[in-house]
Amino acid sequence: MDGDKSPLFARRPAVKTDWLTLAHRFFVLQTFRRRLTLPEAIYFAGVLPPVLRSIFVADWDTNEPRGSFGERAEMTQEVQSLRAEHNFAPNTAIRAVAVALRKNIDEARLDNVLNNLPTAARDFWCP
């Protein structure tokens, strides 16, 4: 992890370690993935860079019941509940990951993918 110099893993003042930065992305991506159908999730994964794509599909139980998109606060609580004993995700975790994602991938391509997903999925990635 320390050898990865991509800006997506750059340290931010509020996040003290690379592990926390990566963990926040994992929790946010997993929360998002839980709300998509299998075809939607695979379609979305195609826009992600390889490291984020592998994070997105990690520990995936494709038989897990699909959740619904709710209020940002509810989904943030879910982000914070994942691996709760090791989770220090702030209330701004979803927004922070959305901002970082948009800064570090082709935003037009991301928007094209999101425009083919449910409106709530697009809203999830709006900073």
N, CA, C and O of each residue as an XYZ file, in Angstrom:
508
protein
N       0.818     -1.181      0.000
C       0.000      0.000      0.000
C       0.865      1.249      0.000
O       0.584      2.193     -0.738
N       1.906      1.269      0.810
C       2.747      2.452      0.875
C       3.418      2.748     -0.452
O       3.772      3.896     -0.723
N       3.602      1.724     -1.293
C       4.255      1.920     -2.570
C       3.330      2.483     -3.628
O       3.800      2.913     -4.681
N       2.022      2.497     -3.382
C       1.073      2.997     -4.350
C       1.049      4.517     -4.260
O       0.602      5.070     -3.255
N       1.519      5.189     -5.289
C       1.620      6.648     -5.278
C       0.456      7.322     -5.991
O       0.490      8.534     -6.205
N      -0.585      6.559     -6.366
C      -1.694      7.176     -7.076
C      -2.374      8.189     -6.168
O      -2.407      8.004     -4.951
N      -2.924      9.271     -6.752
C      -3.562     10.307     -5.945
C      -4.767      9.787     -5.177
O      -5.154     10.373     -4.166
N      -5.364      8.700     -5.638
C      -6.534      8.174     -4.957
C      -6.183      7.662     -3.572
O      -7.058      7.526     -2.717
N      -4.900      7.376     -3.344
C      -4.468      6.896     -2.043
C      -3.681      7.959     -1.288
O      -3.070      7.673     -0.258
N      -3.697      9.182     -1.799
C      -2.981     10.260     -1.120
C      -3.596     10.493      0.255
O      -4.808     10.380      0.434
N      -2.769     10.809      1.192
C      -3.261     11.060      2.550
C      -4.004     12.382      2.591
O      -3.616     13.355      1.944
N      -5.055     12.398      3.348
C      -5.826     13.605      3.579
C      -5.638     13.989      5.046
O      -5.384     13.116      5.877
N      -5.754     15.250      5.376
C      -5.524     15.667      6.757
C      -6.384     14.928      7.779
O      -5.910     14.647      8.880
N      -7.640     14.603      7.446
C      -8.535     13.961      8.407
C      -8.277     12.462      8.531
O      -8.792     11.823      9.449
N      -7.501     11.902      7.635
C      -7.246     10.457      7.648
C      -5.767     10.257      7.923
O      -4.915     10.731      7.172
N      -5.470      9.554      9.003
C      -4.097      9.475      9.481
C      -3.248      8.409      8.798
O      -2.022      8.524      8.795
N      -3.860      7.370      8.215
C      -3.057      6.297      7.639
C      -3.612      5.849      6.298
O      -4.780      6.072      5.980
N      -2.740      5.209      5.516
C      -3.191      4.630      4.254
C      -4.247      3.560      4.503
O      -5.180      3.413      3.713
N      -4.103      2.804      5.607
C      -5.073      1.751      5.892
C      -6.456      2.343      6.084
O      -7.434      1.810      5.562
N      -6.554      3.442      6.829
C      -7.865      4.061      7.040
C      -8.439      4.583      5.740
O      -9.635      4.442      5.488
N      -7.605      5.180      4.916
C      -8.066      5.670      3.622
C      -8.632      4.525      2.790
O      -9.711      4.643      2.209
N      -7.907      3.431      2.735
C      -8.359      2.262      1.985
C      -9.608      1.670      2.611
O     -10.538      1.296      1.896
N      -9.647      1.579      3.924
C     -10.806      1.011      4.613
C     -12.059      1.826      4.330
O     -13.121      1.254      4.087
N     -11.956      3.140      4.358
C     -13.128      3.976      4.082
C     -13.657      3.711      2.677
O     -14.867      3.630      2.468
N     -12.748      3.576      1.720
C     -13.183      3.278      0.352
C     -13.869      1.922      0.292
O     -14.895      1.768     -0.371
N     -13.306      0.944      0.983
C     -13.907     -0.388      1.001
C     -15.317     -0.333      1.576
O     -16.245     -0.892      0.991
N     -15.489      0.332      2.711
C     -16.804      0.382      3.357
C     -17.820      1.121      2.492
O     -18.970      0.694      2.391
N     -17.413      2.215      1.871
C     -18.327      2.982      1.014
C     -18.679      2.173     -0.232
O     -19.850      2.091     -0.606
N     -17.679      1.576     -0.877
C     -17.959      0.778     -2.080
C     -18.842     -0.420     -1.754
O     -19.733     -0.755     -2.535
N     -18.614     -1.066     -0.626
C     -19.436     -2.214     -0.250
C     -20.874     -1.775      0.030
O     -21.818     -2.463     -0.359
N     -21.041     -0.659      0.685
C     -22.384     -0.139      0.961
C     -23.115      0.149     -0.347
O     -24.299     -0.162     -0.479
N     -22.423      0.736     -1.303
C     -23.028      1.014     -2.611
C     -23.374     -0.279     -3.338
O     -24.475     -0.427     -3.868
N     -22.427     -1.214     -3.358
C     -22.612     -2.479     -4.066
C     -23.826     -3.243     -3.553
O     -24.525     -3.883     -4.339
N     -24.087     -3.189     -2.270
C     -25.209     -3.916     -1.663
C     -26.564     -3.454     -2.179
O     -27.571     -4.119     -1.937
N     -26.608     -2.344     -2.875
C     -27.867     -1.781     -3.359
C     -28.085     -1.998     -4.853
O     -29.102     -1.580     -5.406
N     -27.135     -2.647     -5.497
C     -27.220     -2.861     -6.939
C     -27.570     -4.315     -7.257
O     -27.288     -5.228     -6.480
N     -28.188     -4.498     -8.416
C     -28.359     -5.861     -8.914
C     -26.984     -6.354     -9.364
O     -26.062     -5.553     -9.514
N     -26.840     -7.630     -9.575
C     -25.559     -8.178    -10.034
C     -25.127     -7.531    -11.353
O     -23.980     -7.097    -11.459
N     -26.010     -7.451    -12.374
C     -25.585     -6.790    -13.624
C     -25.216     -5.318    -13.428
O     -24.269     -4.837    -14.050
N     -25.944     -4.599    -12.578
C     -25.617     -3.195    -12.323
C     -24.246     -3.069    -11.667
O     -23.459     -2.192    -12.024
N     -23.968     -3.940    -10.714
C     -22.683     -3.889    -10.009
C     -21.524     -4.182    -10.953
O     -20.490     -3.516    -10.896
N     -21.691     -5.165    -11.811
C     -20.627     -5.492    -12.769
C     -20.420     -4.332    -13.743
O     -19.286     -3.998    -14.087
N     -21.508     -3.729    -14.181
C     -21.431     -2.575    -15.075
C     -20.688     -1.423    -14.396
O     -19.818     -0.803    -15.008
N     -21.022     -1.133    -13.138
C     -20.349     -0.073    -12.401
C     -18.871     -0.400    -12.193
O     -18.020      0.477    -12.340
N     -18.563     -1.628    -11.860
C     -17.171     -2.032    -11.611
C     -16.289     -1.741    -12.819
O     -15.100     -1.458    -12.667
N     -16.862     -1.808    -14.015
C     -16.096     -1.581    -15.233
C     -15.511     -0.191    -15.353
O     -14.557      0.003    -16.106
N     -16.049      0.787    -14.637
C     -15.536      2.156    -14.711
C     -14.434      2.400    -13.674
O     -13.728      3.406    -13.739
N     -14.293      1.487    -12.733
C     -13.320      1.675    -11.659
C     -11.918      1.271    -12.092
O     -11.761      0.346    -12.889
N     -10.902      1.950    -11.579
C      -9.527      1.504    -11.824
C      -9.313      0.148    -11.151
O     -10.059     -0.210    -10.239
N      -8.310     -0.606    -11.586
C      -8.130     -1.986    -11.108
C      -8.125     -2.172     -9.587
O      -8.758     -3.104     -9.090
N      -7.436     -1.322     -8.846
C      -7.382     -1.513     -7.389
C      -8.759     -1.301     -6.776
O      -9.196     -2.096     -5.944
N      -9.442     -0.244     -7.177
C     -10.784     -0.007     -6.643
C     -11.768     -1.077     -7.099
O     -12.674     -1.449     -6.352
N     -11.595     -1.571     -8.314
C     -12.464     -2.648     -8.798
C     -12.304     -3.883     -7.919
O     -13.287     -4.540     -7.577
N     -11.047     -4.199     -7.550
C     -10.862     -5.372     -6.692
C     -11.415     -5.131     -5.292
O     -11.914     -6.062     -4.661
N     -11.335     -3.904     -4.800
C     -11.944     -3.573     -3.512
C     -13.465     -3.710     -3.612
O     -14.112     -4.229     -2.703
N     -14.018     -3.244     -4.718
C     -15.470     -3.277     -4.926
C     -16.017     -4.704     -4.904
O     -17.110     -4.932     -4.386
N     -15.289     -5.650     -5.449
C     -15.794     -7.027     -5.513
C     -15.311     -7.905     -4.360
O     -15.745     -9.050     -4.236
N     -14.424     -7.389     -3.521
C     -13.887     -8.178     -2.403
C     -15.002     -8.595     -1.447
O     -15.907     -7.816     -1.147
N     -14.920     -9.832     -0.979
C     -15.871    -10.369      0.008
C     -17.321    -10.286     -0.460
O     -18.222    -10.126      0.363
N     -17.555    -10.389     -1.738
C     -18.891    -10.229     -2.304
C     -19.693    -11.506     -2.162
O     -19.298    -12.551     -2.679
N     -20.803    -11.432     -1.472
C     -21.772    -12.523     -1.392
C     -22.893    -12.159     -2.361
O     -23.776    -11.368     -2.029
N     -22.856    -12.733     -3.548
C     -23.833    -12.365     -4.579
C     -25.247    -12.846     -4.239
O     -26.209    -12.472     -4.909
N     -25.370    -13.668     -3.206
C     -26.701    -14.123     -2.767
C     -27.261    -13.272     -1.633
O     -28.384    -13.496     -1.184
N     -26.489    -12.306     -1.176
C     -26.951    -11.425     -0.108
C     -28.157    -10.616     -0.608
O     -28.148    -10.123     -1.736
N     -29.181    -10.484      0.223
C     -30.338     -9.672     -0.208
C     -29.904     -8.245     -0.529
O     -29.050     -7.671      0.147
N     -30.501     -7.697     -1.558
C     -30.161     -6.347     -1.993
C     -30.860     -5.333     -1.102
O     -32.049     -5.459     -0.810
N     -30.119     -4.339     -0.681
C     -30.692     -3.255      0.111
C     -31.259     -2.185     -0.795
O     -31.125     -2.250     -2.017
N     -31.881     -1.217     -0.195
C     -32.412     -0.110     -0.992
C     -31.645      1.155     -0.640
O     -31.094      1.290      0.453
N     -31.625      2.065     -1.582
C     -30.992      3.349     -1.336
C     -31.908      4.128     -0.404
O     -33.121      4.180     -0.606
N     -31.322      4.719      0.598
C     -32.088      5.528      1.546
C     -31.472      6.900      1.634
O     -30.823      7.376      0.702
N     -31.685      7.516      2.750
C     -31.077      8.820      2.999
C     -29.569      8.643      3.187
O     -29.117      7.594      3.645
N     -28.813      9.644      2.843
C     -27.353      9.595      2.982
C     -26.958      9.261      4.419
O     -26.020      8.495      4.637
N     -27.655      9.819      5.391
C     -27.329      9.567      6.802
C     -27.484      8.084      7.143
O     -26.663      7.526      7.871
N     -28.530      7.447      6.622
C     -28.736      6.010      6.873
C     -27.614      5.191      6.255
O     -27.093      4.272      6.887
N     -27.240      5.518      5.030
C     -26.179      4.766      4.356
C     -24.832      5.023      5.027
O     -23.981      4.134      5.074
N     -24.638      6.231      5.543
C     -23.408      6.533      6.282
C     -23.338      5.672      7.542
O     -22.266      5.181      7.895
N     -24.456      5.489      8.213
C     -24.479      4.620      9.393
C     -24.097      3.198      9.020
O     -23.405      2.519      9.779
N     -24.543      2.744      7.854
C     -24.150      1.411      7.398
C     -22.649      1.356      7.141
O     -21.983      0.401      7.540
N     -22.117      2.372      6.478
C     -20.668      2.444      6.242
C     -19.936      2.323      7.578
O     -18.966      1.575      7.697
N     -20.400      3.052      8.563
C     -19.741      3.077      9.867
C     -19.926      1.779     10.651
O     -19.141      1.489     11.555
N     -20.945      1.002     10.321
C     -21.203     -0.241     11.053
C     -20.376     -1.418     10.529
O     -20.233     -2.422     11.228
N     -19.836     -1.316      9.326
C     -19.060     -2.413      8.759
C     -17.752     -2.546      9.511
O     -17.006     -1.579      9.667
N     -17.485     -3.756      9.975
C     -16.283     -4.012     10.792
C     -16.137     -2.930     11.866
O     -15.082     -2.313     12.015
N     -17.210     -2.723     12.594
C     -17.343     -1.601     13.531
C     -16.174     -1.461     14.501
O     -15.794     -0.344     14.851
N     -15.604     -2.573     14.937
C     -14.516     -2.490     15.910
C     -13.242     -1.886     15.326
O     -12.342     -1.490     16.067
N     -13.169     -1.815     13.980
C     -11.987     -1.249     13.322
C     -12.351     -0.092     12.394
O     -11.540      0.320     11.565
N     -13.538      0.417     12.528
C     -14.049      1.386     11.568
C     -14.081      2.779     12.204
O     -14.742      3.001     13.218
N     -13.354      3.704     11.585
C     -13.321      5.081     12.070
C     -13.826      6.034     10.984
O     -13.407      7.189     10.914
N     -14.737      5.531     10.135
C     -15.249      6.350      9.038
C     -16.014      7.548      9.600
O     -16.869      7.396     10.472
N     -15.699      8.734      9.094
C     -16.409      9.933      9.562
C     -17.799     10.019      8.928
O     -18.128      9.258      8.018
N     -18.595     10.946      9.418
C     -19.935     11.147      8.858
C     -19.883     11.603      7.406
O     -20.888     11.545      6.698
N     -18.729     12.050      6.967
C     -18.555     12.532      5.594
C     -17.920     11.478      4.684
O     -17.469     11.810      3.587
N     -17.876     10.227      5.116
C     -17.157      9.188      4.366
C     -17.658      9.031      2.934
O     -16.850      8.975      2.007
N     -18.960      8.960      2.736
C     -19.487      8.759      1.374
C     -19.111      9.946      0.498
O     -18.637      9.769     -0.624
N     -19.317     11.138      1.003
C     -18.972     12.329      0.230
C     -17.479     12.365     -0.082
O     -17.092     12.666     -1.211
N     -16.637     12.062      0.905
C     -15.190     12.099      0.703
C     -14.748     11.100     -0.361
O     -13.899     11.417     -1.194
N     -15.309      9.916     -0.340
C     -14.949      8.910     -1.349
C     -15.482      9.344     -2.716
O     -14.808      9.156     -3.728
N     -16.673      9.916     -2.754
C     -17.225     10.396     -4.030
C     -16.330     11.478     -4.635
O     -16.059     11.462     -5.835
N     -15.877     12.407     -3.814
C     -14.991     13.482     -4.290
C     -13.687     12.888     -4.813
O     -13.232     13.242     -5.901
N     -13.085     11.980     -4.033
C     -11.817     11.366     -4.445
C     -11.982     10.564     -5.729
O     -11.128     10.619     -6.614
N     -13.077      9.820     -5.831
C     -13.324      9.018     -7.035
C     -13.432      9.927     -8.253
O     -12.814      9.667     -9.285
N     -14.208     10.977     -8.132
C     -14.410     11.891     -9.261
C     -13.129     12.614     -9.658
O     -12.949     12.945    -10.830
N     -12.247     12.863     -8.716
C     -10.986     13.548     -9.020
C      -9.986     12.635     -9.720
O      -9.053     13.114    -10.365
N     -10.173     11.334     -9.599
C      -9.120     10.417    -10.019
C      -9.507      9.429    -11.103
O      -8.710      8.558    -11.455
N     -10.708      9.545    -11.638
C     -11.070      8.728    -12.793
C     -11.721      9.643    -13.821
O     -11.990     10.811    -13.544
N     -11.967      9.113    -14.982
C     -12.609      9.877    -16.048
C     -14.050     10.165    -15.615
O     -14.913      9.288    -15.659
N     -14.287     11.405    -15.200
C     -15.591     11.766    -14.650
C     -16.714     11.629    -15.681
O     -17.828     11.244    -15.326
N     -16.440     11.936    -16.940
C     -17.465     11.792    -17.983
C     -17.861     10.321    -18.141
O     -19.037     10.001    -18.316
N     -16.878      9.446    -18.079
C     -17.165      8.005    -18.180
C     -17.956      7.520    -16.965
O     -18.889      6.728    -17.100
N     -17.577      8.004    -15.776
C     -18.318      7.661    -14.568
C     -19.765      8.125    -14.691
O     -20.687      7.360    -14.411
N     -19.968      9.365    -15.104
C     -21.324      9.888    -15.245
C     -22.120      9.107    -16.281
O     -23.318      8.887    -16.097
N     -21.484      8.687    -17.358
C     -22.167      7.884    -18.361
C     -22.660      6.567    -17.746
O     -23.795      6.154    -17.984
N     -21.812      5.921    -16.965
C     -22.207      4.675    -16.299
C     -23.343      4.955    -15.318
O     -24.347      4.243    -15.308
N     -23.184      5.983    -14.502
C     -24.210      6.294    -13.497
C     -25.539      6.675    -14.141
O     -26.597      6.403    -13.572
N     -25.503      7.298    -15.312
C     -26.743      7.656    -16.005
C     -27.523      6.443    -16.486
O     -28.694      6.552    -16.849
N     -26.867      5.282    -16.488
C     -27.542      4.045    -16.879
C     -27.918      3.193    -15.669
O     -28.334      2.044    -15.816
N     -27.772      3.752    -14.498
C     -28.162      3.096    -13.251
C     -29.341      3.860    -12.655
O     -29.657      4.959    -13.111
N     -29.987      3.299    -11.651
C     -31.102      4.020    -11.014
C     -30.670      5.395    -10.491
O     -29.509      5.597    -10.134
N     -31.607      6.322    -10.454
C     -31.330      7.685     -9.992
C     -30.671      7.698     -8.623
O     -29.757      8.487     -8.384
N     -31.117      6.846     -7.732
C     -30.543      6.810     -6.382
C     -29.067      6.419     -6.415
O     -28.290      6.868     -5.572
N     -28.679      5.596     -7.370
C     -27.265      5.220     -7.507
C     -26.447      6.435     -7.950
O     -25.331      6.636     -7.472
N     -26.986      7.233     -8.846
C     -26.299      8.469     -9.277
C     -26.172      9.417     -8.098
O     -25.122     10.027     -7.892
N     -27.243      9.539     -7.322
C     -27.228     10.450     -6.187
C     -26.186     10.055     -5.143
O     -25.609     10.915     -4.478
N     -25.946      8.745     -5.002
C     -24.975      8.264     -4.040
C     -23.603      8.868     -4.310
O     -22.867      9.179     -3.374
N     -23.252      9.037     -5.591
C     -21.922      9.519     -5.975
C     -21.865     11.024     -6.213
O     -20.875     11.529     -6.741
N     -22.910     11.737     -5.832
C     -22.887     13.201     -5.918
C     -22.270     13.747     -4.647
O     -22.781     13.506     -3.553
N     -21.178     14.477     -4.779
C     -20.561     15.054     -3.586
C     -21.444     16.129     -3.042
O     -21.111     16.750     -2.033
